[in-house]
């Protein structure tokens, strides 16, 4: 009546395994996210990598008025041709 063949049985087993592994992956990612959030709250908010980066004070270009990184300088000469 239903015609259970070996290929249908194997396909069903494959689908069950994929769904099972998918739920395990989602559970593991949720657990890691909770652990990371708890660690972030204990350490004071920001991760160390983000807080160790310095800031750059931009300066205004005298020629075009754009604010640029003083180490790189303004590129207003390239824009005019």
N, C-alpha and C positions, 0 to 999 in steps of 0.2 A: 504494500500500500504506500509506504513512504519511500521505499527504495533506498534504504541506508546502504551506502557504498563506503568503501575504505577512504576514498577522497573526501567525502562529506564528514566522516568521523574525524579524520585528521585535520580538516579545516576547522571544525568545531573546537577541537582541542587547542589548535593554534590561536583561535580567537579568545578562548578562555585564558590562555597563558599571557597573551598581549594585554588583556584587560587587567589581569592580576598584577603584572609588572607595572602597568600604568598607574594603578592605585598605589602601589608601593613607592613609585617615584614621586607622586604627588605628596604622599605622606612624609617622605624623607625631606623633600624641599620645604614643606611647611614646618617641620621640626627644626631644620637648619635656620629658617627665617626667624622662628621664635627664639632660638639660641642666640642668633646674631643681635636681635632686638634687645634681649636681656643683657648681653655683653655691652652693647652701646649705651644702655641706660646706666649700667654700673660704672662705665668709664667716663661719663659726663656728657654724653650727647654725640659729638662729632667723632668719626673715626680719626685715628692719628694721621693717616696719610693725607686727609683733606685739610687738617688743621696745621700741618707742617709746611704747606705751600705758602710762599710769601705773596705779598700784594705788590702791584706795580703802580707807582704814582705817575699818572699821565700828565703830559705838559701840552700846552696849546701851541700849535704851529703859528708863527708870526705871519706867514704868507697867506695860508688858506683858512686858518682858524680851527682846523681839525685837532682833536686831542689824540696824541700818539705816544707810543712807548719811547722814552728818551734814548734808550739804547739802540733802537732801530732807526729813529729819525722819521721825518715825514716823506711821503712818496708823492707829493703834489706835483713835482716836476715831471714824473712819468705820465701823469694823467693829461698833461697839456702837450699837444703835438702840433 
